[in-house]
């Protein structure tokens, strides 16, 4: 009798675990916490989950020494200067030559 109850319990736990594994989103849909630097968020190779308003596209016209933080900081500064209400920038491509300024709703 105890064996049947134990077997039934293991099967139920297995079914529940299997069902839960399908309710979680895929890795491309999982959310992370963005760190805000210089008063703005930076999205690179990802899109914000929250609704936002597109403010405009900017082009990278700055020179940099090779440190990503320097380039990203200049992007955010330029976006904030042109669009004072901007909350974040979204880098559109791997060439790092264009990025969008956005404001969250």
C-alpha positions as CSV (number, residue, x, y, z in Angstrom):
1,X,0.0,0.0,0.0
2,X,2.8,2.4,0.9
3,X,4.5,1.6,-2.3
4,X,1.4,2.5,-4.3
5,X,1.0,5.8,-2.5
6,X,4.7,6.6,-2.9
7,X,4.6,5.8,-6.7
8,X,1.4,7.9,-7.1
9,X,3.0,10.8,-5.3
10,X,6.1,10.6,-7.5
11,X,4.0,10.5,-10.7
12,X,1.9,13.5,-9.5
13,X,5.0,15.5,-8.7
14,X,6.5,14.6,-12.1
15,X,3.4,15.7,-14.0
16,X,3.3,19.0,-12.1
17,X,6.9,19.6,-12.8
18,X,6.4,18.8,-16.4
19,X,3.4,21.2,-16.6
20,X,5.3,24.0,-14.9
21,X,8.2,23.7,-17.3
22,X,5.9,24.6,-20.2
23,X,4.4,27.6,-18.4
24,X,7.7,29.4,-18.2
25,X,8.7,31.7,-21.1
26,X,11.5,30.9,-23.4
27,X,15.0,32.5,-22.8
28,X,14.2,35.1,-25.5
29,X,11.2,36.2,-23.6
30,X,12.6,36.3,-20.1
31,X,13.0,39.7,-18.5
32,X,16.1,41.1,-16.8
33,X,16.7,44.2,-14.8
34,X,18.3,47.0,-16.6
35,X,20.9,49.2,-14.9
36,X,20.4,52.9,-15.2
37,X,23.6,54.9,-15.8
38,X,23.9,58.5,-16.6
39,X,20.2,58.8,-15.9
40,X,19.3,56.5,-18.9
41,X,18.9,52.9,-19.8
42,X,20.7,51.3,-22.7
43,X,19.3,48.5,-24.8
44,X,21.7,46.6,-27.0
45,X,20.6,43.6,-29.0
46,X,17.3,43.7,-27.1
47,X,14.0,45.6,-26.9
48,X,12.3,47.1,-23.9
49,X,9.3,45.1,-22.6
50,X,7.4,48.2,-21.4
51,X,5.5,50.4,-23.8
52,X,7.5,53.4,-25.0
53,X,7.3,56.4,-27.3
54,X,9.8,56.7,-30.1
55,X,11.5,60.1,-30.0
56,X,14.0,59.9,-32.9
57,X,17.0,58.2,-34.4
58,X,20.5,59.5,-33.9
59,X,23.7,58.6,-35.7
60,X,27.0,58.0,-34.0
61,X,29.4,60.7,-35.0
62,X,31.8,60.4,-32.0
63,X,35.3,58.9,-31.8
64,X,36.2,56.6,-29.0
65,X,39.2,54.8,-27.6
66,X,37.6,51.3,-27.8
67,X,35.9,51.1,-24.4
68,X,32.2,50.4,-24.8
69,X,31.3,52.4,-21.7
70,X,32.8,55.5,-23.3
71,X,30.9,55.1,-26.6
72,X,27.6,54.2,-24.8
73,X,28.0,57.2,-22.5
74,X,28.5,59.5,-25.4
75,X,25.4,58.0,-27.1
76,X,23.3,58.6,-24.0
77,X,24.6,62.1,-23.6
78,X,23.8,63.0,-27.2
79,X,20.3,61.5,-26.9
80,X,19.6,63.4,-23.7
81,X,20.8,66.6,-25.2
82,X,18.6,66.3,-28.3
83,X,15.7,64.7,-26.5
84,X,15.6,65.9,-22.9
85,X,12.7,63.6,-22.0
86,X,14.5,60.5,-23.2
87,X,14.6,57.6,-20.8
88,X,16.7,55.1,-22.8
89,X,18.5,54.4,-26.1
90,X,18.1,51.3,-28.2
91,X,21.1,50.4,-30.3
92,X,19.8,49.2,-33.6
93,X,22.6,47.3,-35.2
94,X,26.1,45.8,-34.5
95,X,27.8,48.6,-36.4
96,X,26.9,50.9,-33.5
97,X,26.2,53.7,-36.0
98,X,22.5,54.3,-35.3
99,X,20.4,54.3,-32.2
100,X,16.9,55.3,-31.2
101,X,16.0,57.6,-28.3
102,X,12.8,56.5,-26.4
103,X,10.6,57.6,-23.6
104,X,8.7,55.1,-21.5
105,X,4.9,55.6,-21.2
